[in-house]
Structure formats: structure tokens, C-alpha cells
Amino acid sequence: MGIWYHGSPVEMDALRTGSTITQHYNLACIFSHKPSTVSISDEGVIKHNGIENGLLYIIDEPVDPLKDIEPHPRSTMGEEMEWLTKRTVKLKQLKEIGQPIIEEILTEEDIKTLEDQ
């Protein structure tokens, strides 16, 4: 079913049950910065308010979509963008993302606009 990613500012070698994974590379990179707010425009542009140095991981073992994961029940993103693990899974660090890209950062005004919608 493809490559699964996890983004986090924390170094780790396994992901615990109930953690978020995605098949969207750019979204995992954004999650690596630990944002509390993420916005995806109709054009697919992702912005966020995360400030942490990020690390990008891949799931380093097969994932059975019928047994190992489930759609995130409280996701505000598009269908099948966020999934929750139903068991502990092995991780392999793919790369250091570092600091967020300034053009991807939501301003306070952006966040207020999102909250008012």
C-alpha cells in the first residue's frame, strides 16, 4: 500500500499505538515541526504554526491497512490523509528536516481567519 511516513521533532526507533502516520510526504514533513494548526488550501498548499526542528521517518515494516491502521477519527484534513496506528511499528529515520520553511508558517492573522471560518 505504499510508503508510510511519520514526522516528529523527537528521535525514536518505534512508534506507539495510537500515533499518526500518513502517506503524504509533505504532510509528514509539516508534522515534524509539531504544529497545533495545519491548513491545506484548495490548491494543496500546506501551512502550519510548528516551530520545532523536524525529523522525517518511514515505517520500517509492512503495514496491513485492515489490521494495523485506521483513519484518524478527528482529522480535519481530507479523507485518508491521517491514519492512527493500532500497534507499535518500527521506524527508520529518513532525514533531518530542520527548521520550518518561513513561507509555510501561518501568521497570527492567518490562524484567526481559519478560526473564524
Backbone torsions as a table, in degrees:
resi	resn	phi	psi	omega
1	MET	NA	14.9	175.1
2	GLY	97.4	-172.8	-178.0
3	ILE	-88.4	137.2	177.0
4	TRP	-111.3	137.0	-176.9
5	TYR	-119.4	157.2	171.2
6	HIS	-142.5	132.5	177.0
7	GLY	-112.7	137.6	-178.1
8	SER	-159.7	152.9	172.4
9	PRO	-84.2	-2.4	-173.8
10	VAL	-103.1	135.6	174.5
11	GLU	-76.2	133.3	-179.1
12	MET	-158.5	164.8	176.8
13	ASP	-122.8	-1.4	176.2
14	ALA	-148.8	153.6	-178.7
15	LEU	-116.1	127.9	-175.5
16	ARG	-78.8	163.4	176.8
17	THR	-54.9	137.1	178.2
18	GLY	89.5	5.1	179.2
19	SER	-85.5	157.1	-177.0
20	THR	-90.1	134.2	172.4
21	ILE	-132.0	163.7	-179.5
22	THR	-151.4	158.8	173.0
23	GLN	-98.0	3.5	-179.0
24	HIS	-97.0	105.8	-177.0
25	TYR	-52.2	-52.5	-176.9
26	ASN	-62.6	-37.2	178.5
27	LEU	-66.0	-41.1	177.4
28	ALA	-63.4	-38.6	176.7
29	CYS	-61.1	-41.9	177.9
30	ILE	-63.7	-46.1	179.6
31	PHE	-59.6	-27.1	-179.0
32	SER	-62.6	-21.2	-179.2
33	HIS	-88.5	0.3	177.0
34	LYS	59.4	54.5	179.2
35	PRO	-76.7	153.0	171.4
36	SER	-96.5	-18.1	178.4
37	THR	-133.2	131.8	176.4
38	VAL	-130.5	136.2	178.9
39	SER	-127.3	131.5	175.9
40	ILE	-119.0	117.1	-179.0
41	SER	-72.4	168.0	176.7
42	ASP	-60.6	-23.8	179.0
43	GLU	-87.6	-1.9	178.1
44	GLY	90.3	7.8	178.0
45	VAL	-76.2	126.9	-178.1
46	ILE	-105.1	127.5	174.6
47	LYS	-126.4	159.3	-175.0
48	HIS	-159.2	176.2	178.0
49	ASN	-119.0	21.7	179.2
50	GLY	-74.7	147.8	-177.3
51	ILE	-129.0	-2.4	-176.5
52	GLU	-76.2	153.3	168.6
53	ASN	-67.2	129.2	-173.2
54	GLY	-102.3	153.4	172.9
55	LEU	-127.3	139.3	178.9
56	LEU	-110.4	132.5	-179.4
57	TYR	-121.5	156.6	166.3
58	ILE	-116.4	152.3	174.9
59	ILE	-74.1	124.9	-170.6
60	ASP	-101.8	41.2	176.0
61	GLU	-165.5	162.0	179.4
62	PRO	-62.4	143.6	177.0
63	VAL	-117.6	121.0	176.1
64	ASP	-92.6	110.5	-176.0
65	PRO	-62.8	-19.4	179.3
66	LEU	-85.9	-23.9	-176.2
67	LYS	-114.3	-35.4	-166.4
68	ASP	-97.0	-19.0	-175.7
69	ILE	-140.7	163.6	174.3
70	GLU	-147.1	152.1	177.7
71	PRO	-59.5	142.5	178.1
72	HIS	-64.7	120.0	-174.0
73	PRO	-71.2	-19.8	-178.0
74	ARG	-115.3	20.0	-179.4
75	SER	-67.3	139.6	174.7
76	THR	-103.1	6.9	-179.7
77	MET	-96.5	178.5	179.2
78	GLY	-58.8	159.4	180.0
79	GLU	-57.5	137.5	176.7
80	GLU	65.5	25.0	176.2
81	MET	-93.0	-33.6	-179.8
82	GLU	-122.1	134.0	178.7
83	TRP	-129.4	153.5	175.6
84	LEU	-110.1	140.0	177.4
85	THR	-78.4	143.2	178.4
86	LYS	-103.4	2.6	177.4
87	ARG	-157.6	168.2	175.0
88	THR	-69.1	135.8	178.5
89	VAL	-128.4	148.5	179.1
90	LYS	-76.3	143.0	178.0
91	LEU	-117.7	154.2	171.6
92	LYS	-133.1	126.3	179.5
93	GLN	-68.6	126.3	-179.4
94	LEU	-90.5	-45.8	179.6
95	LYS	-168.4	162.1	172.2
96	GLU	-87.7	126.1	178.9
97	ILE	-85.1	-36.1	-177.6
98	GLY	78.9	-151.1	-178.7
99	GLN	-72.3	151.8	177.6
100	PRO	-64.5	153.5	176.0
101	ILE	-75.9	127.5	-173.2
102	ILE	-56.9	-35.2	-179.5
103	GLU	-69.5	-15.5	179.6
104	GLU	-91.6	-5.4	-175.2
105	ILE	-83.2	130.6	173.8
106	LEU	-75.5	136.5	174.4
107	THR	-82.5	167.6	175.8
108	GLU	-59.8	-36.9	178.1
109	GLU	-65.0	-42.3	176.3
110	ASP	-58.1	-45.6	-178.0
111	ILE	-65.2	-41.0	177.9
112	LYS	-61.8	-42.3	178.6
113	THR	-61.0	-43.3	178.6
114	LEU	-63.3	-41.3	-179.3
115	GLU	-66.9	-30.7	-178.8
116	ASP	-79.0	-12.4	-177.5
117	GLN	-78.3	NA	NA
